[in-house]
Amino acid sequence: MPVHPQSLFLALAGLHMTGEPTPLSGASIVGVMGKLGVGEAAARSVLQRNAAKGFVIRAKDGRKTFYTVSDRAREILLEGGRKMFIGDRARPWDGKWTVVRIQVPESKRALRHKVSSRLSWAGFGRLDGGTWAAPAAVDVEQILGEEACDVAPVVVYGEIQPPTTDAMLVDAFDLAEVAAQYEAFGDKWGQCAVSELTAAEALVRRVELHFDWLTLTRSDPQLPAELLPGDWPGFVQWRLFADLDEQLRAAEEPVVADFFAGELE
């Protein structure tokens, strides 16, 4: 899976920077990103950009630089983390959908892309050019933010009526592509032998695991179990992710303090 520096940093930050506000060494961040394919210059550029926009707060301690996340960044990362952990899909679905109709002029492509990205992240599938559907109650005004005034959304929430079926709305989601991504995740991580890793290697692999899973769950609309096939691979791979995450967490424990302090070899 190609590594995007900013996405990799977000996975690392979500994993290690949302708990107790312990400053994390910039050298450690750059080092781990380097082991996962991001060059030093690119990694430092990511840190500089995130500091400039207030996502992280930079502090010096002698010759070392440390980072913490801002309160707003912590909220964003925790929300992303919530979407990563999808083991609660067994909860009952009430059979209701939120359907949104938006109008964006063809000339405003940047606005169209921004709105589409926000709706996709919120679990909507596109029925046609301007109609989206999600099997849940969604605060569309909050999702769209300031752009709500620009796209004149029409929002309807409730049960569908004949001749429309749930299956017709499920077709708005490319489940075959998502299923293929889950299978690829299993092919890669099903071979991970945690017992053969050093503590430092486990720490790096855990960041990689979270990066892969975060990337995957971003593309998964996370439909209720009632709308998914019985052999949906997401259920199996969720268990693989959760099991590996726990094993790697235990394996990395001896070096976590050194990682935060910038003393990890």
N, C-alpha and C positions, 0 to 999 in steps of 0.2 A: 504494500500500500504506500503510495507516494506520501512523503512527509512535508506538510506545510508548516513552516516555522511558527507562525502565530498560533495555529491549531495545536501544535505540539506543546507550546508554552502554556496554553490554556488548560490542556490536560494535566500538565505538571503542576500548575498553580491550583487547579481544582483538587488535586490529590494531596498536596502538601502545604497549601497556604490558606486554607479556609477554616482551620481549627483554631487552636490557641495562636494569638498573633506573635509567634516567634519569628524573628527576621531570618530570611533564608539567604545564604551566600550567593552573590551573583556568579562567582566562579563555579560554584556547584551547578547552578542552572545551566551555564554555558557548557560545562563539562558533560552533563547528562545529555543535553541536546546534541552535543558533538558525537557522542557514542551512538546516537540514533540518526545520524546522517546530516545534521545541520552544522554548517561551518561556523567558526568562531565569530567572524564578522557579521554573519546573518543573525546569529543568536544575540549578539550584543545590540544589533540594530533593533531587534524585537523588544529588548528590555528598554532601550531608549525611547522607542515610540510609545510603549505602554506607560512609561514614566511621564512622558510629555502630555499625554491625555488624562493623567490622573488615575489610571487603572492600578498602577503600583506606586508605592512610596519608597524613595531611595534614601538610604542613610549610610554614612561612612563611619567606620570604626578602625582608626589607624589607616592602614593601606588597603583594607578590605571594604567592599561595598556590599550592603545587604538590602533586601527588598521585603516589603510586606504589601498586601493588597489593601486597597481602600475599602471603606464600608460598602460602597455601591458595587465595586468589583466582587466583593464577597457574596453579595446577594445574587449577582448574575451567575457566578460560578456554582453556587449552591442550587440554583434553578436548573443549570445544566446537569449537575450531578443527580438531581431528582429524576430527570428524564433518562439518565443512564441506567438507573436501577428500576427495572420493569418487572420485578418479580411479583407485583401485586395485581397482575392482569386478571386474576381469578375473581376480582370483585364484580358483583352483578352490574349489568348494563341496563339502563331504564328504557332502551329502545328509542331514545330521542336524538335528533340531529340538529346541529346549527348549520344553517345554509346562508351564505353571504353572496350578495350580488354587488360588484363594484364596477365603476366606470372610470377608466383611465384613458385619456386620449393617446393615440398612437405616437404622437409627437413627444410624449413624456415617458420615454423608455426607462430612464433612471428611476422614476417614481414607480413605474410598473414593476421593475425588478425588486425594489425595496419592499413593496407591499406583498408581492408574491413570496419573497423569502420569509417575511414575518408570518404569513398565513401558513406556509409549509411547516415552519418551525413549531407553530401552534397545533399541528396535527390535521390541517385541512388538506383535502385533495381537490384537484381542479376538475370540475365537471365539464366546463367549456372555457372559452376565453376569459370570462368575467365572473363565473359562478363557482363557488367553492363550498365544500361540505365537510363537516367533522362530526363524529358520533359522540358528542358531549356538549355540555353547556359551556360556551366560550365567551369571555368578555371581549368582543371584537373591538370595541372602542379602546380598550386598554392595549390590545395587541397592535393596533394601527397607530396609536398615539396621535401626533400632530397631523399625520397624513390622512386621518379619517375625514377631515374637512375637504380634502382634495379629491377623494375618490367616491364620495356620495354613497356610502354603503347602505344596502338594504339587508337587514338581518332578520331571519325567521328561525325560531326554535320550537321544536315539537316533534311529534310522531309523523312519519310520512303517511300518505294516503294512497290507496289504489288508484291507478294501476302501477304506481311507483313501488319498487321493492328495495329492501336493504341492499340486495346484490347489485342493483343498478348503481347505487351510490358508492359501493365498494369498488366498482370499476374505475372510479376516479383515482384510485391509488395503484401504483405499479408494484403490486405485491410480488410478482415473479422476480423482479430485479432485487428487491429487498431480500427475498428468500435466498437468492444466489449469493448475496453478500454475507448472509449468515453462514451459508455452507462454506464459503471461502475462509471466514473467521475460524470455523471449526477445523478446517484442513490445516491452518497455520498453528493454532494454539493447542489443538488436541495432542500435539507432539511435544509440548513443553514439559521437560523433566526438571522440576524445581529442585529436587534433591541434588542435582548435579551442578547447581549454580553456587557461586560464592555470594556472600551477603551483598557486596557491591553490585554484582551482576543482577541479583534479584531486584535491587532497587531500580536499576535501569529498565529491566524487563517489565516491572510493574508499571512504570510510566508509559512504556510502549503499549502494554495491555490496555491501559485506560485511554490512550490516544486512539487505538484501533476501535475500541468499544464506543467511545464518544462519537467518532466519525460514523460508525455504523448506525447508532441509535438516532443520530441526526436525520438520517434518511428514512427511518422507520416511523410511519405515522402512528404506531402503537395503538392499533385498533383493538376494541374489546375482544376477548376470546370468542364471544359468540359470532363474530364476523370473520374469524380466521379458520382455515382448514385445520382439521384435527392433528395433522402431522406438521404443523407450522414449525420450521426449524428454529425460530427465535426462542421457543421454550427450552429446547435442548441447549442452545448456545448460551442462554442466560445462566443456566446451571454451571456450564463450563467456566464462564467468566467469573461468577461468584466464587466458585471453588478455587480457581487459580488466584484470584485476588486475595483470598484469605491465606493461601499457601505462601504467596510472594510477600504479603505483609509480614508474616511471621519470619520469613527467611531474611528480610532486609533489616529487621529490628536492630541487630548489633551495630549497624553503621548509620542509622538515621541521625543520631546526634552529630556525628562527624559530617554528614551531608549538610545539615543546617549551618554548621560552623565553618564550612569551606575547607575541611580537612580530609575529605574523602579522597583516597588514592584512586 
